[in-house]
């Protein structure tokens, strides 16, 4: 389960951001998790409270948004959801494609408490 390492890195990155920028309290962290990233969003959500329980982030909320795994067919230029169509182009049936989105797992937003 590599998700625990990802959650630890999210916590580390957000904590460093807060320290560098004088942010006293983080309310929410929004993470974009691609369908093709091999990261299971539910695991991130379940592990986050455990990893952050004894840290300054213990009262923050982790929001995980799933980014669709989209691709463009190299043969007919159709844009399609890779997972939904099991990797094959729904227009021509080709398996040759260029991935456009859904491979990454990144921190998109850090919401801080207004003072």
Buried (B, 14 or more C-beta within 10 A) or exposed (E): EEBEEBBEEBBEBBBEBBEEEEBEEBEEBBBBBBBBBEBBBEBBBEBBBEBBEEEBBEEBBBBBEBBBBBBBBEBEEBEBBBEEBEBBBEBEEBEEBEEBBBBEBEBEEBEBEEE
